Amino acid sequence: MASGEKQTSQYLTFSLDHEIFALNIETVREVLDVSTLTRVPRMPAFMCGVINLRGSAVAVVDMRRKFSLPAADETVNTCIIICEVTIDGEGTVLGCLVDAVQEVLELDRQEIEPPPRMGTRLETGFIQGMGRRGEQFILLLDLDRVFSTDELLQLQRQEQAPAV
C-alpha cells in the first residue's frame, strides 16, 4: 500500500436503547423487517426464536436482552440484521433484532480507537474498537465474540433444525 493511502472499513450502524453500535459490513448479509418468529423452548433468554429465511431456520437474537438493556416495544424501525458468525471455523447465519438500522459508515483506521479498558470486572472482548462520528462514539462489535462458544453452538443447532 502506498504511503498516505487510507485504510477504511465499512460498518452497518444500528441503535439499541439510544446507543449506536456497528457491525463490519462484511459480516452482514441483509436487513429484514421483523417477521413472524417461532419461539423455541429451552433456548437462552436472549433468543427470540427462529425465522424462515428462504427455507432455512435462522436463529434470531434480541440484542437488547443480550446486552442486558431494558426491553422495548417493537416500532416500524425495528428490524433483523442477518449476519454470518464463525463457529469453530464454520460460518453460521444469525439474525440480530435491533431497534433501528442507521447507515453504512466508512471509518478510516485512524478514526478507530481501541476498546476502553474497564478493569477486570467488565468483559469488553466483544468490542473491536470505538469509532467516532462527531462527538458520538460508536461501539464496533466483533459478533464472533459477542456470544460464548456454547451459545453459538446452541444457536447453530437451532439453525440446522428443519424450517418452520
Backbone as JSON, one array per atom type, in Angstrom:
{
  "sequence": "MASGEKQTSQYLTFSLDHEIFALNIETVREVLDVSTLTRVPRMPAFMCGVINLRGSAVAVVDMRRKFSLPAADETVNTCIIICEVTIDGEGTVLGCLVDAVQEVLELDRQEIEPPPRMGTRLETGFIQGMGRRGEQFILLLDLDRVFSTDELLQLQRQEQAPAV",
  "N": [[0.84, -1.17, 0.0], [0.58, 2.21, -0.83], [2.27, 4.96, 0.72], [0.41, 7.23, 2.7], [-1.98, 6.45, 1.65], [-5.3, 5.76, 2.52], [-6.69, 3.43, 4.86], [-9.69, 2.04, 4.97], [-12.74, 0.85, 6.46], [-16.02, -0.48, 6.13], [-19.02, -0.11, 7.99], [-22.1, -1.29, 9.28], [-24.35, 0.6, 10.92], [-26.36, 0.57, 13.87], [-29.09, 1.09, 16.19], [-29.58, 0.68, 19.69], [-31.43, 1.14, 22.45], [-30.94, 3.96, 22.42], [-28.21, 4.09, 21.97], [-25.42, 3.81, 19.74], [-24.32, 1.19, 17.72], [-22.14, -0.92, 15.77], [-21.58, -3.13, 13.02], [-19.13, -4.88, 11.17], [-19.41, -4.5, 7.74], [-18.85, -6.64, 6.14], [-19.7, -8.89, 7.49], [-22.41, -8.78, 7.37], [-25.35, -9.89, 5.85], [-27.99, -9.19, 5.01], [-30.78, -6.95, 5.64], [-33.78, -7.21, 7.34], [-37.35, -6.66, 7.62], [-39.16, -7.07, 10.68], [-40.4, -10.27, 11.07], [-42.67, -13.06, 11.41], [-41.87, -14.79, 14.26], [-40.83, -17.94, 15.45], [-41.1, -19.34, 18.51], [-38.72, -21.07, 20.51], [-38.5, -23.7, 22.71], [-36.59, -23.81, 25.79], [-34.35, -22.34, 25.03], [-31.69, -19.88, 25.23], [-32.39, -16.91, 27.18], [-31.99, -14.59, 25.7], [-32.6, -15.23, 23.13], [-34.94, -14.78, 20.61], [-36.33, -16.48, 18.95], [-36.86, -18.4, 15.95], [-36.65, -17.66, 12.45], [-38.07, -18.22, 9.2], [-36.02, -18.25, 6.63], [-35.93, -18.12, 3.44], [-36.43, -20.93, 3.32], [-34.69, -21.92, 5.25], [-34.09, -22.37, 8.72], [-33.41, -19.73, 10.81], [-31.78, -18.59, 13.61], [-32.79, -15.99, 15.81], [-31.6, -13.33, 17.64], [-32.31, -11.27, 20.38], [-30.86, -8.36, 20.65], [-30.98, -6.38, 22.6], [-31.66, -7.8, 24.94], [-29.42, -9.49, 25.03], [-27.4, -7.7, 25.65], [-28.2, -6.89, 28.13], [-30.02, -4.74, 28.27], [-32.87, -2.57, 28.83], [-36.14, -3.87, 28.04], [-38.03, -3.15, 25.04], [-40.8, -1.89, 23.16], [-41.69, -3.1, 19.9], [-41.16, -1.16, 16.98], [-41.92, 0.66, 13.93], [-39.4, 0.86, 12.93], [-37.92, -1.22, 13.98], [-35.88, -3.99, 13.28], [-34.38, -6.91, 11.69], [-31.1, -7.86, 11.5], [-29.39, -9.8, 9.32], [-26.7, -11.83, 9.78], [-23.37, -13.25, 9.46], [-21.69, -15.46, 11.5], [-18.75, -16.95, 12.92], [-18.19, -20.23, 13.88], [-16.07, -22.4, 15.32], [-14.49, -22.23, 12.98], [-16.41, -22.45, 11.02], [-18.95, -20.96, 9.09], [-21.96, -19.5, 10.29], [-25.32, -18.57, 10.01], [-27.1, -15.89, 11.45], [-29.65, -14.03, 13.04], [-30.05, -10.69, 14.13], [-31.95, -8.89, 16.28], [-32.73, -5.55, 16.31], [-33.17, -2.1, 17.39], [-33.22, -0.13, 15.35], [-31.87, 0.29, 12.08], [-29.22, 2.36, 11.12], [-27.16, 3.57, 9.23], [-24.72, 2.96, 6.59], [-21.47, 3.23, 7.4], [-18.32, 4.61, 6.76], [-15.17, 4.12, 8.04], [-11.95, 5.31, 8.69], [-8.89, 3.75, 9.55], [-7.49, 5.3, 11.43], [-9.57, 6.59, 12.7], [-10.57, 4.89, 14.51], [-10.56, 3.86, 17.78], [-8.91, 1.88, 20.31], [-10.71, -0.64, 22.26], [-12.23, 0.47, 25.31], [-10.46, 0.3, 28.42], [-11.63, -1.3, 31.12], [-10.99, -2.4, 33.52], [-10.88, -5.56, 35.3], [-13.41, -6.52, 35.81], [-15.4, -6.08, 33.94], [-16.33, -7.43, 30.83], [-14.95, -6.76, 27.81], [-14.15, -7.86, 25.47], [-15.66, -8.35, 23.22], [-15.83, -6.03, 21.87], [-14.6, -4.51, 19.1], [-13.52, -2.04, 18.65], [-13.7, 1.55, 19.07], [-15.5, 3.69, 17.25], [-15.78, 7.03, 15.91], [-18.14, 9.54, 15.41], [-18.51, 12.7, 14.84], [-19.2, 14.03, 17.94], [-20.05, 11.7, 19.02], [-19.63, 8.36, 20.17], [-19.21, 5.18, 18.62], [-19.84, 1.87, 19.14], [-17.95, -0.66, 17.92], [-18.68, -3.8, 17.08], [-17.5, -7.14, 17.55], [-18.91, -9.66, 16.3], [-18.47, -12.4, 16.41], [-17.42, -12.69, 18.91], [-19.29, -11.74, 20.65], [-20.99, -13.66, 21.54], [-20.76, -16.58, 23.61], [-18.88, -19.61, 23.02], [-20.46, -21.86, 23.63], [-23.04, -20.73, 23.52], [-23.15, -20.02, 20.8], [-22.89, -22.54, 19.6], [-25.28, -23.68, 20.45], [-27.1, -22.03, 19.12], [-26.34, -22.62, 16.51], [-27.13, -25.31, 16.3], [-29.84, -24.9, 16.37], [-30.19, -23.56, 13.96], [-29.75, -25.63, 12.2], [-31.99, -27.12, 12.45], [-35.1, -28.31, 11.0], [-36.85, -26.06, 8.8], [-39.57, -23.96, 9.8]],
  "CA": [[0.0, 0.0, 0.0], [1.37, 3.43, -0.92], [2.17, 5.8, 1.91], [-0.61, 8.26, 2.58], [-3.24, 5.85, 1.25], [-6.1, 5.45, 3.7], [-7.28, 2.11, 5.0], [-11.01, 2.23, 5.55], [-13.66, -0.27, 6.54], [-17.41, -0.05, 6.2], [-19.77, -0.68, 9.1], [-23.54, -1.03, 9.34], [-24.65, 1.09, 12.26], [-27.73, 0.35, 14.35], [-29.3, 1.62, 17.53], [-30.16, -0.08, 20.79], [-31.6, 1.97, 23.64], [-30.34, 5.28, 22.16], [-26.77, 3.98, 21.74], [-25.12, 3.38, 18.38], [-23.42, 0.07, 17.58], [-21.84, -1.16, 14.36], [-21.03, -4.42, 12.6], [-18.39, -4.81, 9.91], [-20.35, -4.79, 6.65], [-18.5, -7.95, 5.57], [-20.43, -9.95, 8.2], [-23.85, -8.56, 7.19], [-25.91, -10.4, 4.6], [-29.14, -8.39, 4.62], [-31.59, -6.39, 6.72], [-35.17, -7.6, 7.12], [-38.39, -6.23, 8.54], [-39.47, -8.12, 11.64], [-41.42, -11.2, 10.58], [-43.16, -13.98, 12.42], [-40.83, -15.58, 14.93], [-41.29, -19.15, 16.11], [-40.39, -19.49, 19.78], [-38.11, -22.38, 20.69], [-38.36, -23.97, 24.15], [-35.31, -24.07, 26.44], [-33.25, -21.58, 24.44], [-31.28, -18.79, 26.12], [-33.38, -15.83, 27.3], [-31.76, -13.55, 24.7], [-33.03, -15.68, 21.81], [-36.36, -14.51, 20.34], [-36.89, -17.62, 18.24], [-36.29, -18.6, 14.63], [-37.45, -17.23, 11.3], [-37.87, -18.99, 7.99], [-35.34, -17.41, 5.65], [-35.81, -18.87, 2.19], [-36.4, -22.36, 3.57], [-33.77, -22.29, 6.32], [-34.38, -21.81, 10.04], [-32.34, -18.84, 11.26], [-31.98, -18.13, 14.98], [-32.81, -14.54, 15.96], [-31.2, -12.91, 18.98], [-32.7, -9.92, 20.8], [-29.6, -7.74, 21.09], [-31.23, -5.68, 23.87], [-31.54, -8.8, 26.01], [-28.05, -9.97, 25.08], [-26.59, -6.68, 26.29], [-28.85, -6.55, 29.4], [-30.68, -3.45, 28.16], [-34.3, -2.72, 29.1], [-36.99, -4.28, 26.91], [-38.72, -2.05, 24.36], [-41.8, -2.32, 22.19], [-41.29, -3.02, 18.51], [-41.64, 0.01, 16.24], [-41.78, 0.47, 12.48], [-37.97, 0.82, 12.63], [-37.33, -2.45, 14.48], [-35.55, -4.88, 12.17], [-33.47, -8.03, 11.93], [-29.9, -7.85, 10.67], [-28.93, -11.16, 9.08], [-25.23, -11.79, 9.8], [-22.68, -14.53, 9.5], [-20.7, -15.58, 12.56], [-17.9, -18.12, 12.73], [-18.12, -21.16, 14.99], [-15.07, -23.42, 15.01], [-14.07, -22.1, 11.59], [-17.53, -22.65, 10.11], [-19.89, -19.85, 9.08], [-23.34, -19.76, 10.7], [-26.18, -17.4, 9.81], [-27.74, -15.48, 12.69], [-30.39, -12.78, 12.96], [-29.92, -9.81, 15.3], [-33.07, -7.97, 16.4], [-32.23, -4.25, 16.78], [-34.18, -1.04, 17.39], [-33.26, 0.51, 14.03], [-30.61, 0.39, 11.34], [-28.93, 3.77, 10.87], [-26.49, 3.86, 7.95], [-23.43, 2.34, 6.36], [-20.49, 4.24, 7.77], [-16.96, 4.28, 6.4], [-14.23, 4.65, 9.02], [-10.54, 5.13, 8.46], [-8.25, 3.08, 10.7], [-7.14, 6.3, 12.45], [-10.79, 7.03, 13.38], [-11.0, 3.83, 15.41], [-9.75, 3.75, 18.98], [-9.04, 0.55, 20.92], [-11.78, -0.71, 23.26], [-11.84, 1.06, 26.6], [-10.04, -0.62, 29.48], [-12.55, -1.08, 32.24], [-10.63, -3.27, 34.63], [-11.11, -6.98, 35.07], [-14.78, -6.91, 36.14], [-16.25, -5.99, 32.76], [-15.82, -8.1, 29.63], [-15.05, -5.9, 26.63], [-13.52, -8.57, 24.38], [-16.54, -8.36, 22.06], [-15.76, -4.72, 21.24], [-13.43, -4.39, 18.22], [-12.98, -0.7, 18.8], [-14.65, 2.65, 19.24], [-15.48, 4.66, 16.16], [-16.29, 8.34, 16.34], [-18.86, 10.36, 14.44], [-18.71, 13.95, 15.58], [-18.93, 13.83, 19.37], [-20.66, 10.44, 19.43], [-18.88, 7.13, 19.99], [-19.92, 4.04, 18.05], [-19.21, 0.63, 19.56], [-17.75, -1.58, 16.81], [-18.8, -5.13, 17.67], [-16.96, -8.35, 16.94], [-20.05, -10.54, 16.53], [-17.99, -13.73, 16.78], [-17.05, -12.69, 20.32], [-20.43, -11.3, 21.45], [-21.58, -14.86, 22.11], [-19.8, -17.61, 24.02], [-18.87, -20.76, 22.12], [-21.64, -22.68, 23.95], [-24.22, -20.06, 22.98], [-23.13, -20.13, 19.35], [-23.19, -23.92, 19.23], [-26.71, -23.87, 20.66], [-27.78, -21.34, 18.02], [-26.05, -23.36, 15.29], [-28.01, -26.48, 16.31], [-31.18, -24.41, 16.02], [-30.17, -23.25, 12.53], [-29.79, -26.87, 11.45], [-33.32, -27.74, 12.58], [-35.92, -28.07, 9.82], [-37.55, -24.77, 8.78], [-40.98, -24.0, 10.19]],
  "C": [[0.89, 1.24, 0.0], [1.21, 4.26, 0.35], [1.16, 6.91, 1.66], [-1.95, 7.7, 2.13], [-4.02, 5.43, 2.5], [-6.57, 4.01, 3.67], [-8.62, 2.3, 5.7], [-11.77, 0.92, 5.57], [-15.07, 0.29, 6.63], [-18.12, -0.82, 7.3], [-21.24, -0.33, 8.94], [-23.84, -0.61, 10.76], [-26.11, 0.85, 12.59], [-27.85, 0.86, 15.77], [-29.95, 0.58, 18.43], [-30.23, 0.86, 21.97], [-30.82, 3.3, 23.54], [-28.82, 5.26, 22.04], [-26.56, 3.45, 20.33], [-24.04, 2.28, 18.41], [-23.16, -0.13, 16.1], [-21.26, -2.56, 14.18], [-20.26, -4.21, 11.31], [-19.31, -5.28, 8.8], [-20.07, -6.15, 6.02], [-19.23, -9.1, 6.25], [-21.94, -9.88, 7.98], [-24.29, -9.08, 5.84], [-27.06, -9.55, 4.1], [-29.84, -7.87, 5.86], [-33.05, -6.67, 6.37], [-36.11, -6.87, 8.07], [-38.65, -7.38, 9.5], [-40.61, -8.96, 11.08], [-41.85, -12.1, 11.73], [-42.01, -14.83, 12.96], [-41.48, -16.81, 15.56], [-40.45, -19.33, 17.36], [-39.88, -20.93, 19.89], [-37.93, -22.61, 22.18], [-36.91, -24.19, 24.56], [-34.11, -23.41, 25.76], [-32.86, -20.47, 25.41], [-32.3, -17.65, 26.09], [-33.21, -14.77, 26.22], [-32.21, -13.97, 23.31], [-34.53, -15.5, 21.66], [-37.04, -15.74, 19.77], [-36.17, -17.8, 16.92], [-37.24, -18.04, 13.58], [-37.14, -18.17, 10.14], [-37.28, -18.04, 6.96], [-35.06, -18.25, 4.42], [-35.6, -20.37, 2.43], [-35.45, -22.82, 4.65], [-34.21, -21.63, 7.62], [-33.17, -20.99, 10.48], [-32.69, -18.35, 12.67], [-31.9, -16.6, 15.02], [-32.57, -14.2, 17.43], [-31.68, -11.48, 19.23], [-31.45, -9.27, 21.38], [-29.78, -6.91, 22.36], [-31.04, -6.64, 25.04], [-30.1, -9.26, 26.16], [-27.15, -8.99, 25.81], [-27.21, -6.17, 27.59], [-29.44, -5.14, 29.4], [-32.17, -3.64, 28.44], [-35.08, -3.1, 27.84], [-37.66, -3.05, 26.32], [-39.74, -2.64, 23.41], [-41.22, -2.22, 20.79], [-41.9, -1.77, 17.9], [-41.53, -0.3, 14.76], [-40.31, 0.38, 12.08], [-37.28, -0.45, 13.11], [-37.07, -3.39, 13.31], [-34.6, -5.98, 12.61], [-32.31, -7.91, 10.95], [-29.43, -9.29, 10.54], [-27.41, -11.11, 8.91], [-24.67, -13.2, 9.72], [-21.64, -14.47, 10.6], [-19.92, -16.86, 12.32], [-17.86, -18.93, 14.01], [-17.17, -22.28, 14.59], [-14.69, -23.41, 13.54], [-15.17, -22.26, 10.57], [-18.51, -21.49, 10.22], [-21.3, -20.29, 9.45], [-24.13, -18.47, 10.56], [-26.97, -17.16, 11.09], [-28.49, -14.18, 12.44], [-30.24, -11.99, 14.24], [-31.08, -8.81, 15.28], [-32.56, -6.68, 17.03], [-33.35, -3.21, 16.68], [-34.34, -0.4, 16.01], [-31.88, 0.43, 13.4], [-30.44, 1.86, 10.98], [-28.4, 4.02, 9.47], [-25.27, 2.95, 7.79], [-22.41, 3.46, 6.52], [-19.1, 3.75, 7.38], [-16.03, 4.94, 7.41], [-12.81, 4.32, 8.6], [-9.94, 4.5, 9.72], [-7.91, 4.08, 11.81], [-8.36, 6.82, 13.21], [-11.31, 6.0, 14.37], [-10.02, 3.74, 16.57], [-9.89, 2.34, 19.54], [-10.19, 0.55, 21.93], [-11.31, -0.12, 24.57], [-11.4, -0.04, 27.58], [-10.88, -0.31, 30.7], [-12.22, -1.97, 33.42], [-11.0, -4.71, 34.31], [-12.57, -7.39, 35.28], [-15.71, -6.87, 34.94], [-15.57, -6.63, 31.56], [-16.03, -7.18, 28.43], [-14.43, -6.55, 25.41], [-14.36, -8.59, 23.11], [-16.55, -7.01, 21.34], [-14.47, -4.65, 20.43], [-12.73, -3.06, 18.41], [-14.09, 0.29, 18.98], [-14.47, 3.6, 18.06], [-16.03, 5.98, 16.66], [-16.95, 9.02, 15.15], [-19.23, 11.65, 15.16], [-18.29, 13.73, 17.03], [-19.43, 12.49, 19.88], [-19.74, 9.25, 19.17], [-19.79, 6.05, 19.43], [-19.16, 2.8, 18.46], [-19.15, -0.32, 18.37], [-17.67, -2.99, 17.39], [-18.08, -6.19, 16.85], [-18.0, -9.42, 17.24], [-19.62, -11.95, 16.92], [-17.67, -13.82, 18.27], [-18.19, -12.21, 21.23], [-21.03, -12.5, 22.19], [-20.48, -15.83, 22.53], [-19.88, -18.76, 23.02], [-20.09, -21.65, 22.37], [-22.9, -22.06, 23.39], [-24.28, -20.2, 21.47], [-23.42, -21.55, 18.88], [-24.67, -24.22, 19.4], [-27.5, -23.22, 19.53], [-27.55, -22.08, 16.7], [-26.92, -24.61, 15.2], [-29.42, -26.08, 15.9], [-31.27, -24.12, 14.53], [-30.3, -24.52, 11.7], [-31.11, -27.61, 11.57], [-34.13, -27.46, 11.32], [-36.66, -26.73, 9.92], [-39.0, -24.97, 9.14], [-41.85, -23.23, 9.25]]
}
